[in-house]
Amino acid sequence: MKKVVCYLLLVLVMSGICITFINNYNYNIYKKKCDNLKKELIEEKKHSKKINTEEKSTQEQLNNLKIEKKDRIGVLEEWQKINQEIINSLS
Amino acid sequence: MAKDKPRNNKFFVISIITLSVLLVSIVVLNIMIINKTNDIELEIEKYRKEEENLKKTVKFISNSNDVGKKEIDDLNNIEERITQTRKDIFVNAKKLEDQILSGISSKKIAYITFDDGPYYLTNNVLDVLRNYGVKATFFTIGLDKDVCFDNRGASCAGMYKRIVDEGHTIANHTYSHLIKRGLYASVDSFIYNIDRQENLIKERTGVITNITRFPGGSGTAGSLRNGIIERLKQKGYGWVDWTALDGDGGALSTQAQAMSNFVNSINSNIEVVLLHDYNYITYYQLPEMIKYLKNQGYILLPLFYESNMINK
Protein backbone atom coordinates (compact mmCIF):
# COMPACT_ATOMS: atom_id res chain seq x y z
CA MET A 1 0.00 0.00 0.00
CA LYS A 2 2.79 2.39 1.00
CA LYS A 3 4.57 1.46 -2.17
CA VAL A 4 1.51 2.37 -4.21
CA VAL A 5 1.17 5.69 -2.41
CA CYS A 6 4.85 6.36 -2.91
CA TYR A 7 4.65 5.67 -6.67
CA LEU A 8 1.50 7.71 -6.94
CA LEU A 9 3.19 10.62 -5.22
CA LEU A 10 6.20 10.21 -7.48
CA VAL A 11 3.96 10.39 -10.53
CA LEU A 12 2.24 13.45 -9.09
CA VAL A 13 5.57 15.14 -8.38
CA MET A 14 6.81 14.38 -11.89
CA SER A 15 3.55 15.71 -13.36
CA GLY A 16 3.83 18.74 -11.07
CA ILE A 17 7.34 19.42 -12.32
CA CYS A 18 6.10 19.18 -15.90
CA ILE A 19 3.19 21.53 -15.19
CA THR A 20 5.59 23.92 -13.43
CA PHE A 21 7.77 23.97 -16.54
CA ILE A 22 4.75 24.65 -18.74
CA ASN A 23 3.47 27.40 -16.42
CA ASN A 24 6.91 28.93 -16.21
CA TYR A 25 7.19 28.84 -19.98
CA ASN A 26 3.81 30.58 -20.27
CA TYR A 27 4.85 33.12 -17.68
CA ASN A 28 8.02 33.87 -19.63
CA ILE A 29 6.07 34.33 -22.84
CA TYR A 30 3.65 36.75 -21.16
CA LYS A 31 6.53 38.53 -19.45
CA LYS A 32 8.27 39.00 -22.80
CA LYS A 33 5.02 40.18 -24.37
CA CYS A 34 4.50 42.60 -21.51
CA ASP A 35 8.05 43.96 -21.79
CA ASN A 36 7.62 44.47 -25.54
CA LEU A 37 4.33 46.24 -24.99
CA LYS A 38 5.94 48.43 -22.35
CA LYS A 39 8.70 49.36 -24.81
CA GLU A 40 6.13 50.04 -27.54
CA LEU A 41 4.16 52.19 -25.14
CA ILE A 42 7.24 54.22 -24.23
CA GLU A 43 7.97 54.70 -27.94
CA GLU A 44 4.34 55.62 -28.59
CA LYS A 45 4.45 58.14 -25.75
CA LYS A 46 7.60 59.67 -27.22
CA HIS A 47 5.92 59.79 -30.64
CA SER A 48 2.80 61.29 -29.07
CA LYS A 49 4.89 63.95 -27.33
CA LYS A 50 6.62 64.77 -30.63
CA ILE A 51 3.30 64.97 -32.50
CA ASN A 52 1.86 67.12 -29.71
CA THR A 53 4.75 69.55 -29.89
CA GLU A 54 4.49 69.61 -33.68
CA GLU A 55 0.76 70.22 -33.50
CA LYS A 56 1.21 73.06 -31.02
CA SER A 57 3.82 74.65 -33.26
CA THR A 58 1.52 74.21 -36.31
CA GLN A 59 -1.38 75.83 -34.45
CA GLU A 60 0.83 78.70 -33.32
CA GLN A 61 2.10 79.20 -36.87
CA LEU A 62 -1.46 79.03 -38.19
CA ASN A 63 -2.76 81.57 -35.67
CA ASN A 64 0.09 83.96 -36.49
CA LEU A 65 -0.58 83.57 -40.21
CA LYS A 66 -4.31 84.17 -39.66
CA ILE A 67 -3.54 87.42 -37.86
CA GLU A 68 -0.92 88.43 -40.42
CA LYS A 69 -3.16 87.67 -43.42
CA LYS A 70 -6.44 88.80 -41.88
CA ASP A 71 -7.07 91.40 -44.59
CA ARG A 72 -6.27 89.01 -47.43
CA ILE A 73 -8.53 86.35 -45.89
CA GLY A 74 -11.28 88.98 -45.83
CA VAL A 75 -10.71 89.77 -49.52
CA LEU A 76 -10.78 86.07 -50.44
CA GLU A 77 -13.98 85.51 -48.48
CA GLU A 78 -15.61 88.48 -50.20
CA TRP A 79 -14.57 87.13 -53.61
CA GLN A 80 -15.87 83.68 -52.76
CA LYS A 81 -19.18 85.21 -51.68
CA ILE A 82 -19.44 87.20 -54.93
CA ASN A 83 -18.54 84.08 -56.97
CA GLN A 84 -21.24 82.10 -55.21
CA GLU A 85 -23.75 84.89 -55.87
CA ILE A 86 -22.93 84.77 -59.60
CA ILE A 87 -23.03 80.96 -59.72
CA ASN A 88 -26.46 81.02 -58.04
CA SER A 89 -27.65 83.54 -60.65
CA LEU A 90 -26.55 81.44 -63.63
CA SER A 91 -29.39 79.65 -65.42
CA MET B 1 14.33 -10.72 5.23
CA ALA B 2 12.52 -9.84 8.46
CA LYS B 3 15.09 -7.09 9.04
CA ASP B 4 14.52 -5.68 5.53
CA LYS B 5 10.80 -5.10 6.03
CA PRO B 6 11.09 -2.32 8.70
CA ARG B 7 13.93 -0.76 6.69
CA ASN B 8 11.72 -0.80 3.59
CA ASN B 9 8.87 0.64 5.62
CA LYS B 10 11.09 3.45 6.85
CA PHE B 11 12.30 4.13 3.30
CA PHE B 12 8.74 4.36 1.98
CA VAL B 13 7.64 6.61 4.85
CA ILE B 14 10.59 8.96 4.26
CA SER B 15 9.91 8.85 0.52
CA ILE B 16 6.23 9.60 1.04
CA ILE B 17 7.04 12.52 3.34
CA THR B 18 9.71 13.89 0.97
CA LEU B 19 7.48 13.47 -2.06
CA SER B 20 4.55 15.06 -0.21
CA VAL B 21 6.67 18.06 0.77
CA LEU B 22 7.93 18.26 -2.79
CA LEU B 23 4.39 18.05 -4.15
CA VAL B 24 3.14 20.76 -1.81
CA SER B 25 6.12 22.95 -2.82
CA ILE B 26 5.34 22.34 -6.47
CA VAL B 27 1.68 23.23 -5.95
CA VAL B 28 2.64 26.42 -4.07
CA LEU B 29 5.17 27.30 -6.76
CA ASN B 30 2.59 26.74 -9.48
CA ILE B 31 0.03 28.88 -7.67
CA MET B 32 2.63 31.63 -7.44
CA ILE B 33 3.52 31.33 -11.11
CA ILE B 34 -0.14 31.32 -12.16
CA ASN B 35 -0.84 34.36 -10.00
CA LYS B 36 2.12 36.22 -11.48
CA THR B 37 1.02 35.19 -14.97
CA ASN B 38 -2.47 36.51 -14.24
CA ASP B 39 -0.99 39.77 -12.97
CA ILE B 40 1.06 40.09 -16.12
CA GLU B 41 -1.98 39.33 -18.23
CA LEU B 42 -3.82 42.16 -16.51
CA GLU B 43 -0.82 44.41 -17.03
CA ILE B 44 -0.74 43.49 -20.72
CA GLU B 45 -4.42 44.31 -21.02
CA LYS B 46 -3.82 47.65 -19.29
CA TYR B 47 -0.90 48.49 -21.61
CA ARG B 48 -2.92 47.45 -24.64
CA LYS B 49 -5.76 49.74 -23.67
CA GLU B 50 -3.33 52.54 -22.89
CA GLU B 51 -1.58 52.03 -26.22
CA GLU B 52 -4.89 51.91 -28.06
CA ASN B 53 -6.03 55.17 -26.45
CA LEU B 54 -2.67 56.75 -27.13
CA LYS B 55 -2.82 55.66 -30.77
CA LYS B 56 -6.31 57.12 -31.08
CA THR B 57 -5.11 60.40 -29.54
CA VAL B 58 -2.03 60.45 -31.79
CA LYS B 59 -4.23 59.81 -34.83
CA PHE B 60 -6.57 62.62 -33.82
CA ILE B 61 -3.69 65.04 -33.21
CA SER B 62 -2.02 63.94 -36.46
CA ASN B 63 -5.22 64.62 -38.38
CA SER B 64 -5.59 67.98 -36.69
CA ASN B 65 -1.94 68.70 -37.51
CA ASP B 66 -2.48 67.74 -41.16
CA VAL B 67 -5.53 70.00 -41.33
CA GLY B 68 -3.48 72.81 -39.74
CA LYS B 69 -0.64 72.28 -42.21
CA LYS B 70 -3.08 72.36 -45.11
CA GLU B 71 -4.56 75.59 -43.77
CA ILE B 72 -1.03 77.04 -43.53
CA ASP B 73 -0.36 76.02 -47.14
CA ASP B 74 -3.67 77.58 -48.15
CA LEU B 75 -2.79 80.79 -46.31
CA ASN B 76 0.67 80.88 -47.83
CA ASN B 77 -0.96 80.51 -51.24
CA ILE B 78 -3.72 83.00 -50.49
CA GLU B 79 -2.65 85.36 -53.28
CA GLU B 80 -2.92 82.55 -55.84
CA ARG B 81 -6.33 81.59 -54.39
CA ILE B 82 -7.53 85.20 -54.61
CA THR B 83 -6.28 85.43 -58.19
CA GLN B 84 -7.92 82.12 -59.09
CA THR B 85 -11.23 83.07 -57.44
CA ARG B 86 -11.12 86.41 -59.28
CA LYS B 87 -10.56 84.56 -62.56
CA ASP B 88 -13.46 82.20 -61.75
CA ILE B 89 -15.68 85.19 -60.99
CA PHE B 90 -14.90 86.81 -64.32
CA VAL B 91 -15.50 83.56 -66.23
CA ASN B 92 -18.86 83.11 -64.47
CA ALA B 93 -19.73 86.82 -64.79
CA LYS B 94 -19.10 86.64 -68.55
CA LYS B 95 -21.44 83.62 -68.76
CA LEU B 96 -24.06 85.54 -66.79
CA GLU B 97 -23.65 88.61 -69.01
CA ASP B 98 -24.11 86.41 -72.11
CA GLN B 99 -27.28 84.92 -70.60
CA ILE B 100 -28.61 88.38 -69.71
CA LEU B 101 -27.83 89.82 -73.15
CA SER B 102 -29.41 86.85 -74.94
CA GLY B 103 -32.53 87.14 -72.77
CA ILE B 104 -32.05 83.73 -71.11
CA SER B 105 -31.56 85.34 -67.72
CA SER B 106 -33.44 88.20 -66.10
CA LYS B 107 -30.62 88.86 -63.64
CA LYS B 108 -28.86 92.21 -63.53
CA ILE B 109 -25.26 93.36 -63.21
CA ALA B 110 -23.98 96.84 -62.33
CA TYR B 111 -20.38 97.96 -62.60
CA ILE B 112 -19.76 100.94 -60.34
CA THR B 113 -16.81 102.96 -61.62
CA PHE B 114 -14.93 105.95 -60.19
CA ASP B 115 -13.02 108.31 -62.45
CA ASP B 116 -10.09 110.67 -61.93
CA GLY B 117 -8.78 109.34 -58.62
CA PRO B 118 -7.10 108.58 -56.43
CA TYR B 119 -8.30 111.75 -54.74
CA TYR B 120 -8.90 113.12 -51.28
CA LEU B 121 -12.10 111.04 -50.91
CA THR B 122 -10.76 107.74 -52.27
CA ASN B 123 -10.04 106.26 -48.84
CA ASN B 124 -13.54 107.22 -47.66
CA VAL B 125 -15.11 105.70 -50.77
CA LEU B 126 -13.05 102.52 -50.28
CA ASP B 127 -14.32 102.35 -46.68
CA VAL B 128 -17.94 102.54 -47.88
CA LEU B 129 -17.33 99.85 -50.52
CA ARG B 130 -15.71 97.62 -47.92
CA ASN B 131 -18.59 98.09 -45.49
CA TYR B 132 -21.06 97.03 -48.18
CA GLY B 133 -18.85 94.22 -49.55
CA VAL B 134 -18.84 95.82 -52.99
CA LYS B 135 -16.04 95.64 -55.55
CA ALA B 136 -15.80 98.52 -58.02
CA THR B 137 -13.54 99.86 -60.76
CA PHE B 138 -11.23 102.87 -60.41
CA PHE B 139 -10.18 104.66 -63.59
CA THR B 140 -7.09 106.32 -62.23
CA ILE B 141 -4.98 109.23 -63.41
CA GLY B 142 -1.46 110.15 -62.27
CA LEU B 143 -0.93 113.89 -62.56
CA ASP B 144 -0.41 115.74 -59.27
CA LYS B 145 -1.15 112.64 -57.17
CA ASP B 146 2.13 113.04 -55.30
CA VAL B 147 1.00 116.42 -53.94
CA CYS B 148 -2.55 115.35 -53.10
CA PHE B 149 -3.50 114.32 -49.55
CA ASP B 150 -6.82 113.37 -47.98
CA ASN B 151 -8.28 114.59 -44.69
CA ARG B 152 -6.42 111.79 -42.89
CA GLY B 153 -3.12 113.05 -44.26
CA ALA B 154 -2.79 110.01 -46.53
CA SER B 155 -1.07 110.61 -49.85
CA CYS B 156 -3.16 109.96 -52.95
CA ALA B 157 -0.07 108.28 -54.40
CA GLY B 158 -0.39 105.50 -51.81
CA MET B 159 -4.05 104.81 -52.58
CA TYR B 160 -3.42 102.91 -55.84
CA LYS B 161 -2.13 100.01 -53.75
CA ARG B 162 -5.16 100.00 -51.43
CA ILE B 163 -7.51 99.91 -54.44
CA VAL B 164 -5.77 96.78 -55.73
CA ASP B 165 -5.28 95.18 -52.31
CA GLU B 166 -9.00 95.40 -51.58
CA GLY B 167 -9.83 93.60 -54.81
CA HIS B 168 -11.12 96.45 -56.97
CA THR B 169 -10.21 96.73 -60.62
CA ILE B 170 -7.66 99.43 -61.28
CA ALA B 171 -7.90 100.89 -64.77
CA ASN B 172 -6.20 103.52 -66.92
CA HIS B 173 -7.79 106.94 -67.35
CA THR B 174 -4.64 108.46 -68.89
CA TYR B 175 -1.88 110.12 -66.90
CA SER B 176 -2.86 113.77 -67.28
CA HIS B 177 -6.59 113.84 -68.08
CA LEU B 178 -5.88 117.28 -69.56
CA ILE B 179 -8.70 117.22 -72.12
CA LYS B 180 -8.25 120.81 -73.20
CA ARG B 181 -4.50 120.95 -72.73
CA GLY B 182 -3.01 118.48 -75.13
CA LEU B 183 -4.46 115.05 -74.31
CA TYR B 184 -6.46 114.98 -77.54
CA ALA B 185 -3.89 116.91 -79.57
CA SER B 186 -2.99 113.74 -81.43
CA VAL B 187 -3.31 109.98 -81.22
CA ASP B 188 0.30 109.87 -80.03
CA SER B 189 -0.30 112.32 -77.18
CA PHE B 190 -3.23 110.21 -76.01
CA ILE B 191 -1.26 106.97 -76.22
CA TYR B 192 1.70 108.63 -74.48
CA ASN B 193 -0.64 109.41 -71.56
CA ILE B 194 -1.94 105.83 -71.57
CA ASP B 195 1.59 104.41 -71.48
CA ARG B 196 2.68 106.78 -68.75
CA GLN B 197 -0.30 105.89 -66.55
CA GLU B 198 0.13 102.18 -67.29
CA ASN B 199 3.73 102.40 -66.03
CA LEU B 200 2.64 104.37 -62.97
CA ILE B 201 -0.02 101.79 -62.06
CA LYS B 202 2.44 98.95 -62.61
CA GLU B 203 5.08 100.68 -60.48
CA ARG B 204 2.68 101.43 -57.62
CA THR B 205 0.67 98.19 -57.62
CA GLY B 206 2.40 95.58 -59.74
CA VAL B 207 -0.76 95.33 -61.87
CA ILE B 208 -0.68 95.70 -65.65
CA THR B 209 -4.09 97.03 -66.60
CA ASN B 210 -5.71 96.60 -70.03
CA ILE B 211 -8.91 98.59 -69.49
CA THR B 212 -9.21 102.29 -70.17
CA ARG B 213 -11.78 105.04 -70.36
CA PHE B 214 -11.45 108.15 -72.46
CA PRO B 215 -11.42 111.28 -70.28
CA GLY B 216 -14.75 112.96 -71.03
CA GLY B 217 -15.95 109.80 -72.81
CA SER B 218 -14.93 108.38 -76.18
CA GLY B 219 -16.92 111.08 -77.98
CA THR B 220 -14.56 113.75 -76.64
CA ALA B 221 -11.77 112.34 -78.81
CA GLY B 222 -13.72 113.58 -81.86
CA SER B 223 -11.98 112.77 -85.12
CA LEU B 224 -9.13 111.03 -83.26
CA ARG B 225 -11.48 108.49 -81.74
CA ASN B 226 -11.07 105.71 -84.32
CA GLY B 227 -7.32 106.19 -84.54
CA ILE B 228 -6.97 106.01 -80.77
CA ILE B 229 -9.20 102.93 -80.60
CA GLU B 230 -7.07 101.24 -83.25
CA ARG B 231 -3.87 101.97 -81.29
CA LEU B 232 -5.51 100.82 -78.04
CA LYS B 233 -6.49 97.55 -79.75
CA GLN B 234 -2.91 97.04 -80.91
CA LYS B 235 -1.78 97.51 -77.31
CA GLY B 236 -4.31 94.94 -76.09
CA TYR B 237 -6.51 97.52 -74.38
CA GLY B 238 -10.29 97.50 -74.13
CA TRP B 239 -12.25 100.68 -73.44
CA VAL B 240 -15.57 101.55 -71.89
CA ASP B 241 -17.82 104.58 -71.57
CA TRP B 242 -20.80 104.47 -69.18
CA THR B 243 -24.53 103.84 -69.23
CA ALA B 244 -25.55 105.47 -65.94
CA LEU B 245 -24.37 108.35 -63.75
CA ASP B 246 -25.34 110.74 -60.97
CA GLY B 247 -23.96 113.75 -62.79
CA ASP B 248 -21.16 114.45 -60.32
CA GLY B 249 -18.78 115.34 -63.13
CA GLY B 250 -20.79 118.49 -63.79
CA ALA B 251 -22.89 120.88 -61.72
CA LEU B 252 -24.49 118.95 -58.87
CA SER B 253 -25.82 120.78 -55.83
CA THR B 254 -27.69 118.27 -53.65
CA GLN B 255 -27.70 114.59 -52.73
CA ALA B 256 -31.36 114.40 -53.81
CA GLN B 257 -30.41 115.65 -57.25
CA ALA B 258 -27.58 113.12 -57.45
CA MET B 259 -29.92 110.30 -56.44
CA SER B 260 -32.58 111.42 -58.89
CA ASN B 261 -30.06 111.57 -61.77
CA PHE B 262 -28.73 108.18 -60.74
CA VAL B 263 -32.12 106.45 -60.44
CA ASN B 264 -33.34 107.93 -63.74
CA SER B 265 -30.26 106.65 -65.55
CA ILE B 266 -30.63 103.07 -64.35
CA ASN B 267 -32.76 101.28 -66.93
CA SER B 268 -30.83 98.32 -68.33
CA ASN B 269 -30.00 94.87 -67.05
CA ILE B 270 -26.30 95.62 -67.32
CA GLU B 271 -25.16 99.06 -66.20
CA VAL B 272 -21.80 100.80 -66.05
CA VAL B 273 -22.20 103.57 -63.49
CA LEU B 274 -19.96 106.63 -63.73
CA LEU B 275 -19.06 108.31 -60.43
CA HIS B 276 -16.11 110.37 -59.18
CA ASP B 277 -14.20 109.73 -55.96
CA TYR B 278 -13.54 113.43 -55.45
CA ASN B 279 -17.16 114.44 -55.10
CA TYR B 280 -18.56 114.80 -51.57
CA ILE B 281 -22.19 114.46 -52.73
CA THR B 282 -21.38 111.14 -54.40
CA TYR B 283 -19.47 110.01 -51.34
CA TYR B 284 -22.39 110.83 -49.00
CA GLN B 285 -24.94 109.32 -51.40
CA LEU B 286 -22.91 106.21 -52.25
CA PRO B 287 -24.48 103.93 -49.57
CA GLU B 288 -27.97 104.80 -50.89
CA MET B 289 -26.89 104.14 -54.48
CA ILE B 290 -25.48 100.74 -53.48
CA LYS B 291 -28.65 99.88 -51.55
CA TYR B 292 -30.80 100.99 -54.51
CA LEU B 293 -28.88 98.79 -56.95
CA LYS B 294 -29.00 95.81 -54.59
CA ASN B 295 -32.73 96.28 -54.00
CA GLN B 296 -33.23 96.36 -57.77
CA GLY B 297 -31.51 92.94 -57.93
CA TYR B 298 -28.20 94.06 -59.40
CA ILE B 299 -25.05 92.06 -58.69
CA LEU B 300 -22.27 94.61 -58.20
CA LEU B 301 -19.00 93.67 -59.85
CA PRO B 302 -15.69 95.22 -60.85
CA LEU B 303 -15.07 95.51 -64.60
CA PHE B 304 -12.95 92.90 -66.33
CA TYR B 305 -11.42 92.81 -69.80
CA GLU B 306 -13.58 89.92 -71.07
CA SER B 307 -16.83 91.71 -70.14
CA ASN B 308 -19.24 92.48 -72.97
CA MET B 309 -19.27 96.05 -71.72
CA ILE B 310 -15.60 96.49 -72.61
CA ASN B 311 -15.17 97.51 -76.24
CA LYS B 312 -12.34 95.61 -77.86
Chai-1 contact restraints between the chains, C-beta under 6 A:
chainA,res_idxA,chainB,res_idxB,connection_type,confidence,min_distance_angstrom,max_distance_angstrom,comment,restraint_id
A,K2,B,F12,contact,1.0,0.0,6.0,A-B,restraint_1
A,V5,B,I16,contact,1.0,0.0,6.0,A-B,restraint_2
A,C6,B,F12,contact,1.0,0.0,6.0,A-B,restraint_3
A,C6,B,S15,contact,1.0,0.0,6.0,A-B,restraint_4
A,C6,B,I16,contact,1.0,0.0,6.0,A-B,restraint_5
A,L9,B,L19,contact,1.0,0.0,6.0,A-B,restraint_6
A,L10,B,L19,contact,1.0,0.0,6.0,A-B,restraint_7
A,L12,B,L23,contact,1.0,0.0,6.0,A-B,restraint_8
A,V13,B,L19,contact,1.0,0.0,6.0,A-B,restraint_9
A,V13,B,L22,contact,1.0,0.0,6.0,A-B,restraint_10
A,V13,B,L23,contact,1.0,0.0,6.0,A-B,restraint_11
A,G16,B,L23,contact,1.0,0.0,6.0,A-B,restraint_12
A,G16,B,I26,contact,1.0,0.0,6.0,A-B,restraint_13
A,T20,B,I26,contact,1.0,0.0,6.0,A-B,restraint_14
A,T20,B,L29,contact,1.0,0.0,6.0,A-B,restraint_15
A,T20,B,N30,contact,1.0,0.0,6.0,A-B,restraint_16
A,N23,B,N30,contact,1.0,0.0,6.0,A-B,restraint_17
A,N23,B,I33,contact,1.0,0.0,6.0,A-B,restraint_18
A,N24,B,I33,contact,1.0,0.0,6.0,A-B,restraint_19
A,N26,B,T37,contact,1.0,0.0,6.0,A-B,restraint_20
A,Y27,B,I33,contact,1.0,0.0,6.0,A-B,restraint_21
A,Y27,B,K36,contact,1.0,0.0,6.0,A-B,restraint_22
A,Y27,B,T37,contact,1.0,0.0,6.0,A-B,restraint_23
A,Y30,B,T37,contact,1.0,0.0,6.0,A-B,restraint_24
A,Y30,B,I40,contact,1.0,0.0,6.0,A-B,restraint_25
A,K31,B,I40,contact,1.0,0.0,6.0,A-B,restraint_26
A,K33,B,I44,contact,1.0,0.0,6.0,A-B,restraint_27
A,C34,B,I40,contact,1.0,0.0,6.0,A-B,restraint_28
A,C34,B,E43,contact,1.0,0.0,6.0,A-B,restraint_29
A,C34,B,I44,contact,1.0,0.0,6.0,A-B,restraint_30
A,L37,B,I44,contact,1.0,0.0,6.0,A-B,restraint_31
A,L37,B,Y47,contact,1.0,0.0,6.0,A-B,restraint_32
A,L41,B,Y47,contact,1.0,0.0,6.0,A-B,restraint_33
A,L41,B,E51,contact,1.0,0.0,6.0,A-B,restraint_34
A,E44,B,E51,contact,1.0,0.0,6.0,A-B,restraint_35
A,E44,B,L54,contact,1.0,0.0,6.0,A-B,restraint_36
A,S48,B,L54,contact,1.0,0.0,6.0,A-B,restraint_37
A,S48,B,V58,contact,1.0,0.0,6.0,A-B,restraint_38
A,I51,B,V58,contact,1.0,0.0,6.0,A-B,restraint_39
A,I51,B,I61,contact,1.0,0.0,6.0,A-B,restraint_40
A,I51,B,S62,contact,1.0,0.0,6.0,A-B,restraint_41
A,E54,B,N65,contact,1.0,0.0,6.0,A-B,restraint_42
A,E55,B,I61,contact,1.0,0.0,6.0,A-B,restraint_43
A,E55,B,N65,contact,1.0,0.0,6.0,A-B,restraint_44
A,T58,B,N65,contact,1.0,0.0,6.0,A-B,restraint_45
A,T58,B,G68,contact,1.0,0.0,6.0,A-B,restraint_46
A,T58,B,K69,contact,1.0,0.0,6.0,A-B,restraint_47
A,Q59,B,G68,contact,1.0,0.0,6.0,A-B,restraint_48
A,Q61,B,I72,contact,1.0,0.0,6.0,A-B,restraint_49
A,L62,B,G68,contact,1.0,0.0,6.0,A-B,restraint_50
A,L62,B,E71,contact,1.0,0.0,6.0,A-B,restraint_51
A,L62,B,I72,contact,1.0,0.0,6.0,A-B,restraint_52
A,L65,B,L75,contact,1.0,0.0,6.0,A-B,restraint_53
A,K69,B,L75,contact,1.0,0.0,6.0,A-B,restraint_54
A,K69,B,I78,contact,1.0,0.0,6.0,A-B,restraint_55
A,R72,B,I78,contact,1.0,0.0,6.0,A-B,restraint_56
A,V75,B,I82,contact,1.0,0.0,6.0,A-B,restraint_57
A,V75,B,G167,contact,1.0,0.0,6.0,A-B,restraint_58
A,L76,B,R81,contact,1.0,0.0,6.0,A-B,restraint_59
A,L76,B,I82,contact,1.0,0.0,6.0,A-B,restraint_60
A,E78,B,G133,contact,1.0,0.0,6.0,A-B,restraint_61
A,W79,B,T85,contact,1.0,0.0,6.0,A-B,restraint_62
A,Q80,B,T85,contact,1.0,0.0,6.0,A-B,restraint_63
A,I82,B,I89,contact,1.0,0.0,6.0,A-B,restraint_64
A,N83,B,T85,contact,1.0,0.0,6.0,A-B,restraint_65
A,N83,B,D88,contact,1.0,0.0,6.0,A-B,restraint_66
A,N83,B,I89,contact,1.0,0.0,6.0,A-B,restraint_67
A,E85,B,I299,contact,1.0,0.0,6.0,A-B,restraint_68
A,I86,B,N92,contact,1.0,0.0,6.0,A-B,restraint_69
A,I86,B,A93,contact,1.0,0.0,6.0,A-B,restraint_70
A,I86,B,L96,contact,1.0,0.0,6.0,A-B,restraint_71
A,I87,B,N92,contact,1.0,0.0,6.0,A-B,restraint_72
A,S89,B,L96,contact,1.0,0.0,6.0,A-B,restraint_73
A,S89,B,K107,contact,1.0,0.0,6.0,A-B,restraint_74
A,L90,B,K95,contact,1.0,0.0,6.0,A-B,restraint_75
A,L90,B,L96,contact,1.0,0.0,6.0,A-B,restraint_76
A,S91,B,Q99,contact,1.0,0.0,6.0,A-B,restraint_77
A,S91,B,I104,contact,1.0,0.0,6.0,A-B,restraint_78
A,S91,B,S105,contact,1.0,0.0,6.0,A-B,restraint_79
